[in-house]
Amino acid sequence: MLKKIAVAAPAYPASLNDGLNWVDQLSAEAAAAGAEIICFPESFLPGYPQEGFAPEVCSARQLEEALLAIRGTAKQHGIAIIIPMDWYEDAVYLNVAFVIDKGGGILGRQTKNQLDPSEDAIWTPGTQRSLFEIDGLKFGIVICHEGFRYPETVRWAARAGAHVVFHPNLSGGKVGSSIPSEWGSKESPFYEKAQMMRAIENTIYFATSNYTLPYPQSASAVIDPAGHCMAYQPYGVPGFAMAEIDTEKATGLLAGRFRPERIVG
């Protein structure tokens, strides 16, 4: 089964409304290009609290209204959207990614369960992991640090039957020494190599979405089960990358052969 998937590479949002405009613009463009689903970067609404950036401080109601607006965007353009955002729930502040179908319905959400040490004072970690399915496409979501440092999160989705794992993240910032010239360059930081390995070690597709930053450390890209980059958005250029994937090639072979009981301490 062939499926066209897209990963966004928007600029860092100047405000919550600016973020909503980016979601609308890139979702419309991806849908016009034939994409069935698009994923945005980590904590895109209102923006990841990265050094050098000042995301808008939003109330629970503002975030709820933003999610409602994204549901309208999905329905208007006929495309499923993975929208990572901050979320208040029962006095707990979460880093989540909502999954919205092309009709605007909420299929569910994935919380960030493995926080970076620097995030312990910002969010409360989630406790559950989910598998999603849209029109036959089965997928999981791992958020930034989880996918870079905890490969078990991706393996869980692969063993549960995922064809692809989406990886919303922020890697990079306003300060840096160089901008990558090609995807997976040996001169670049480890981030793209880690993403490549998540695909190879599980025999699935890996689709990663990063902000367009002054000094990016990874690109928004789609990687096939053999570790080849099928498409990526050029560094420093807002837009999206799209690829047509073949779900039959996402066998999960290596993930399925994992035998945790054979790991001896």
Secondary structure, DSSP 8 states (H G I E B T S, - for coil): -EEEEEEEE-B--SSHHHHHHHHHHHHHHHHHTT-SEEE--TTTBT----TT-------HHHHHHHHHHHHHHHHHHT-EEEEEEEEEETTEEEEEEEEE-TTS-EEEEEE--S--GGGTTT---------EEETTEEEEE--THHHHH-HHHHHHHHHTT-SEEEEE---EES--S---SSTT-TTS-THHHHHHHHHHTTTSEEEEE--B-SEESS--EEE-TTS-EEEE--TT--EEEEEEEEGGG---HHHHT--GGG---
